Amino acid sequence: MSETDEDSKLSGRLRTRKTLPDEWDAVAGAIIAVFLLATYWLIAGGGLYVDDIRAQAYAAGEPIWPFIVESNQTHLAPSARVVDWFQATYAPLEHTPAVVVTMVIAAVLAIAVWICARWVIRHELGALLGLFLALFSATIVPSIAWYRQALTGLAAFALVLVTAILVVRFVDSARWWWLVPVPIVHVTALGFSERALVAPIVILAALVLLHPAGARRALQWRGGITIGLLGIVNIGFLAVYLTGEFDKAVGARPTVGGFVASTAYSIFRNTLPAFLGGPWRWGGDGVYGYARTPAALAVVAGCVGAALVVAALRLSRGRALRIIVCALSYVLPVYLMVYVGRVARVSDITSVSDLRLHSDAAIVVALCMAGLLGMVVGDTRIREKVSSGVPRALAVTVASVLMVTTMTGVWVSWVGFGDRWHQNSSGDYVERLRVGLTRNSGTVLPGPVPESIVPWWVQPDFSTERLVLLLSPTTETSLLRPPVMAVDLSGDLVAARFIVLDTLPTPSGFCGAPIPAGTASVQIESPEPLPVRRQQLVEVGLLVGDTTRIGVSFVDTAGVVHPASYYRPPTLHRGPGRVIATVPVNVSVRAVQIEALDANPSGVCVTSVSAGVSGATL
């Protein structure tokens, strides 16, 4: 058998199939069906979690276009934000749409993984093993359970695989209709996560390293066209990202040693053990679990992985290296993004035990290991050596032990994470609040949310005001009118009162501090800067001469003006009124600025200014 034939049969030479589905596709379909059932069990019993809620809260009351292109100093993710906006507008904080979207992502991902596995891994059992490891290893569990992670990282990776499939089809067939959707799919993938920037790198590696030798001439121009097209899209995305107010890893302290250490820790302590059923145990304080892989399992998995790599290299160094380098062309850039964007900020390599950080890279590693295994088990020399006697018995025993260990571990790891995940109480909180708002006719004072909704360390200024705006846009949160309510820690509306902790002096007399007709604002100074408090509110008493909207902002000790957090300027009509505004987090207030946002033809009087908190949230 020639080197080219051997490459095509055993080593992972990428070759598209033109046959109808066969029995191996049927087996893969059964594996995918089981995966989708397991995914449904995992996500349907859970709920929205932290960033799922925050993402919709950002969209509350926003027009679609400004929302999908803004950042909140996070990521450029217009595709994900389109989904956020539609959910926030038409099904706010509903779990069912999240389940449906996740199931679609899981199905696309699973089918794309199988197509790529069948192309790359020419040994059918190896391809099935790659599919199983990619879909059932615990590295995918946190990402598929947590809706935000599925909607960003996994959706982007699924579309990267779809892009690769389209490119290979175009290169092989020269039919231009395969090329037309490529930039559209790639732009959409980038809109879910910047990790899709790696697409042209890994696709180029696959074409150069794994494509049949007979297609080299076509590769020179058809492959060049597609890679160039993807590169142009990447340049445009980076130009927008780098010139906008997006997360640029400010505060990160990356080093080469730190990158190597975090990458090695993730692969050898978490990813490889997951292929043997790890981590078995999950840690953490809430419903979300971090891998707590036993050291012994990590050692065994490392030894098995090393033995497989060595065996493949000994059989055919060139073929094995092509598979490994192709996998590294995706894994290393993704690990670098994660390291610079997250790990280098905390200087703690164990943070990569949060398996959602590398779920996509773990799928690529799974396909790589399965490809190497396909080389080994498909080699005629290996088959002859273990065809009978003691070698066969030993091989069967080792394979059986690994299979039983892996299957048992997969069950334990999935169920262990699921048991934690299904304790998510966010759904009960949201439904209680939803019901309460339908019966409410007064003002709901802003206040903190429980740790199970958004922990304070994630976003200290996140308040019930955003949830109220999502679930009931007409409910007043800025203009005080009875009955005054607040949201308790279970999501119920309870009677509330504003507890005054500090009073800012206003001039005595009927009008207090006037905003004369035709002018815009007045500042009320505090003798001493107000103490910094979590969810601190400011109540402003007013006497309005004619209908106008009232704005509130805060001046800090450095003279910088900060708008009130999540404040919707209320419209006051002629007569007395009171407005309430939330002080931005970590702002030491020196003065409160009150503005008449409309024409103000008759003047506005500021009669009182007080700082305090809602009585229901103490």
Stockholm file with secondary structure:
# STOCKHOLM 1.0

chainA/1-618         MSETDEDSKLSGRLRTRKTLPDEWDAVAGAIIAVFLLATYWLIAGGGLYVDDIRAQAYAAGEPIWPFIVESNQTHLAPSARVVDWFQATYAPLEHTPAVVVTMVIAAVLAIAVWICARWVIRHELGALLGLFLALFSATIVPSIAWYRQALTGLAAFALVLVTAILVVRFVDSARWWWLVPVPIVHVTALGFSERALVAPIVILAALVLLHPAGARRALQWRGGITIGLLGIVNIGFLAVYLTGEFDKAVGARPTVGGFVASTAYSIFRNTLPAFLGGPWRWGGDGVYGYARTPAALAVVAGCVGAALVVAALRLSRGRALRIIVCALSYVLPVYLMVYVGRVARVSDITSVSDLRLHSDAAIVVALCMAGLLGMVVGDTRIREKVSSGVPRALAVTVASVLMVTTMTGVWVSWVGFGDRWHQNSSGDYVERLRVGLTRNSGTVLPGPVPESIVPWWVQPDFSTERLVLLLSPTTETSLLRPPVMAVDLSGDLVAARFIVLDTLPTPSGFCGAPIPAGTASVQIESPEPLPVRRQQLVEVGLLVGDTTRIGVSFVDTAGVVHPASYYRPPTLHRGPGRVIATVPVNVSVRAVQIEALDANPSGVCVTSVSAGVSGATL
#=GR chainA/1-618 SS CCHHHHIIIIICCCCCCCSCCCHHHHHHHHHHHHHHHHHHHHHHTSCCCTHHHHHHHHHTTCCHHHHHHCCTTSCCCHHHHHHHHHHHHHSTTCHHHHHHHHHHHHHHHHHHHHHHHHHHCCSHHHHHHHHHHHHHSGGGHHHHHSHHHIIIIIHHHHHHHHHHHHHHHHHHHCCGGGTTHHHHHHHHHHHHCGGGGGHHHHHHHHHHHHSCGGGHHHIIIIIHHHHHHHHHHHHHHHHHHHHTTCCCCTTCCCCHHHHHHHHHHIIIIIIHHHTTTTTCCEECSSSSCEECCCHHHHHHHHHHHHHHHHHHHHHCHHHHHHHHHHHHHHHHHHHHHHIIIIIHHHTCGGGGGSGGGGHHHHHHHHHHHHHHHHHHHHCHHHHHHTSSHHHHHHHHHHHHHHHHHHHHHHHHHHHHHHHHHTTCCHHHHHHHHHHHHHTCCSCBCCCBCCTTTSCTTTCTTCBHHHHHHHHCTTSCSSBCCSSCEEECTTSCEEECCEEEEEEECCCSSSSSEEECTTCCEEEEECSSCCCCCTTCEEEEEEEESSCEEEEEEEEETTSCEEECBTCCCCEECSEEEEEEEECCTTCCEEEEEEEECSCCSSCEEEEEEEEEEEGGGC
#=GC SS_cons         CCHHHHIIIIICCCCCCCSCCCHHHHHHHHHHHHHHHHHHHHHHTSCCCTHHHHHHHHHTTCCHHHHHHCCTTSCCCHHHHHHHHHHHHHSTTCHHHHHHHHHHHHHHHHHHHHHHHHHHCCSHHHHHHHHHHHHHSGGGHHHHHSHHHIIIIIHHHHHHHHHHHHHHHHHHHCCGGGTTHHHHHHHHHHHHCGGGGGHHHHHHHHHHHHSCGGGHHHIIIIIHHHHHHHHHHHHHHHHHHHHTTCCCCTTCCCCHHHHHHHHHHIIIIIIHHHTTTTTCCEECSSSSCEECCCHHHHHHHHHHHHHHHHHHHHHCHHHHHHHHHHHHHHHHHHHHHHIIIIIHHHTCGGGGGSGGGGHHHHHHHHHHHHHHHHHHHHCHHHHHHTSSHHHHHHHHHHHHHHHHHHHHHHHHHHHHHHHHHTTCCHHHHHHHHHHHHHTCCSCBCCCBCCTTTSCTTTCTTCBHHHHHHHHCTTSCSSBCCSSCEEECTTSCEEECCEEEEEEECCCSSSSSEEECTTCCEEEEECSSCCCCCTTCEEEEEEEESSCEEEEEEEEETTSCEEECBTCCCCEECSEEEEEEEECCTTCCEEEEEEEECSCCSSCEEEEEEEEEEEGGGC
//
